[in-house]
Amino acid sequence: MIPGAIAQYSQGETAMKKQLFTFVSALCIATLASATTYMGPTDLSKQNLDDVVIHGPADLQQVKAKSLSVMGPLHFKDLQVEQNAEIIGPVNNSETGKFNQIKVTGPLQVKQVTANSLQVIGPVQADNLAVSGDTVLLGPLTAQRSKFQNITVTAEKVNLTDVVANNIFIKKVDGKQPTLTLAGNTVINGSIQFESKDGIVVKGSKVEIKGQIIGGELKK
């Protein structure tokens, strides 16, 4: 390659590197601008945010976010998360929430919450909870005035009052006989299945079970 060609090639390479650097820098700036990280106890009120990461206890009031990650206890009132919400810590005494996919590692105690899907490792207490997709729980469930599609739960005790659900699958807990208690105007549109083959269904007088009870015994 002749010297002039080498010089021209070097200039072209340098220009490409500058363009690449500019693009990467702009991308990094955009990413940083869209992500908000908080360290320590965090109280947020009346804010619209993009991606939110909180390391520590969080109290969120009238907050909207694109995504939410909390590593610590969470309390909320009027919280909306457009995409995924993941909480590693307890969620107690919280109300009025709208989520797409919510995952919680820790106890969940909520009312007036809607979600497309719900996954919890820990006990769940819910009032007016509506899940339009799958609910997967590792821990006991107590719910009232709620709506579910398919519930998969690993627990000894499940208590549903005035609840509408499709199918319920209760997975085996070693050494424990699972009991599903249905009360009020609860309606199960599909089947109830116990993996352990020795489950008990306690059914109130107004409860409707439209499918089969598989691997369990009905008690009224």
N, C-alpha and C positions, 0 to 999 in steps of 0.2 A: 504494500500500500504506500502511495507517495505521501510526502509530508503534508501537502495541502488537504488530501483526503483524510489523513489522520486527524488534523486539526478540526476539520468539518465534523468528523464522526464524534470527537471529544465534545465539541460544542453541542451537538445534538443530544448526546448522552447526558450532559450536564443539564440541558433544558428539560429532558424527560425526568431526571431526578428531582428538579425543582418543582415540576408539576405534580409528581407523586408525593413529595413532601407536603406541598400545599394541600392536596386532597386529603392525605392522612391527618394533617393538622386540623383541617376543617371538620373531618369526621370525628376526631377526638373531642373537639370543642363542642360539637353538637351533642355527642354522647354525654359529656359532663354537664352540659346545660339541661339535658332532659332528666338526669338522675339527681335526686336530692337525698343526702345522707345525714342522719342525725345521730349523735353520740350522747348517751346518758338519758335521763328522764326527759321526755318530749311531750309537750302539750301543744296541739294544733287545733285551731278553730277557724271555721269559715274560710277554707282555702281550697283552691283547685290546683292540683299538683300532677306531675307526670309520674315517673317511677320513684317510689319512696322506699328508702331503707332506713330502719330505725334499730339501733343497738341500745336496748334499755327499755324501761317501762314507757308505755305510750298511752296518752289520753287524746282521742280524736273526736272532735265535735264538729258536725257539719263539714265534713271533708270529702272531697272527690279526688280520686287518684287513678292513674292508668294501671299501675301495679303496686303492690304493697308487700314488703317483707319486714317482719318485726321479730327481733330476737329478744324477748322479754314479755312481761305481762301486758295485755292490751285491754283497754276499756274504750268503748266507742258509743256514740249516739249520732245517728244519721250519717252513716259512712257508706260511700259508694266506691267500688273498685271495678274498673272496666274489664281488666284481664285477670291475672292470677293474684291471689292473696295467700301468703304463707306466714303462719305465726308459730314460733317456737316458744311457747309459754302459755299460761292460762289466759282465757278470755272470759271474764266474769261480769255479771250484771250489765250486759251490753244490749242495746236495742236499736231497732230501725237501721237495717243494713241491706245493701244490694250488692251481690257479688256474682262473678262468673264462676271461677273455680276457687274454692277456699280449702286450704289444708291447715290443720291445727294439730300441734303436738302439745297436749295439755288439756285440762278440763275446758269444756265449752258450755257457757251458760248465756243464752240469748233469747230474745223475743222480737217478733216482727222483722224477720230476716228472710230474704229470698236468695237463692243461689242456683246456678246451673248444675254444679256438682259439689259434693261435700266429702272430705276425708278427715277423720279425727282419730288420733291416738290418745285416748283418755275418755272419761265419762262425759256424757252429753245430757244437758237439761235444756229443753226448748219449749217455747210457747209461741204459736203462730210462726212456725218455720215452714217454708215451702222450698223444696228442692225438685227442680224439673228433670234432672238427670239422675245419675247413680249416687247413692249414699253408701260409703264404706266406713265402718266404725270398728275400732278395737277398744272396747270398753262398754259399760252399760249405757242404755238409752232410756231416757224418760222424756216423753213428748206429749203435748196436748195441743188441740186445735191446729194441727199441722198437716201438711200434704207432702207425700213422698212418691217417687216412682219405685225403683227397686232398692231395697235395703239389704246390705250384707253386713252382719254384725257378729263380732266375736265377744260374747259376754254371757254371764250366767243369768242376768235379769234384763228384760226389756219390758217397759210399761208404756202403753199407748192409750190415750184417752181422747175421744173425738178426733181421731186421725183417719185420713184416707191414704191408702198405700196400694201399690200394685203387688209385687212379689216380695216376700221376706225370706231371707236365707240366714239361719243362725248357725254359725260355725262352732265347732267343738271346743270346749274349754276342758282341759284334762282334769278329771276327778270331780267335775261339777255337772249337775243335771240342770239344763237350761229351762227357764220358765218365761213364757211370753204371756203377759197379762193385757187383755184388750177390754176397754171399758168405754162407757158413754155411747156415742153414736159412731163408733169406729167402723170403717168399711175396708175390708181387704179384698180387692178386686181379683187378685191372682191367688197363688198358692203360698203356703207356709211350709218351709222345709228345715228340718233339723239334721245337721251333719252327724250328730252323736247317736241318732236313732232312738233316743230316750227322752225327747223333749216333752214339755207340758204346755198346753195352751189353756189359759184360764179366760173364759169368754163371758162377758156380761150379757144381759138379756136383750139388749138392743143392738148388739154387735152383729155385723154381717161378714161372713167369710165365703166368698163366691168360688174360690178354688179349693184345692185339696190340702189336707194336712199330711205331710210326708215325714215319716220318722218321728212322729209325736202323737200324744194322746190328748184328746179334748176333755176339759173339765168345765162344767158350767156352775 
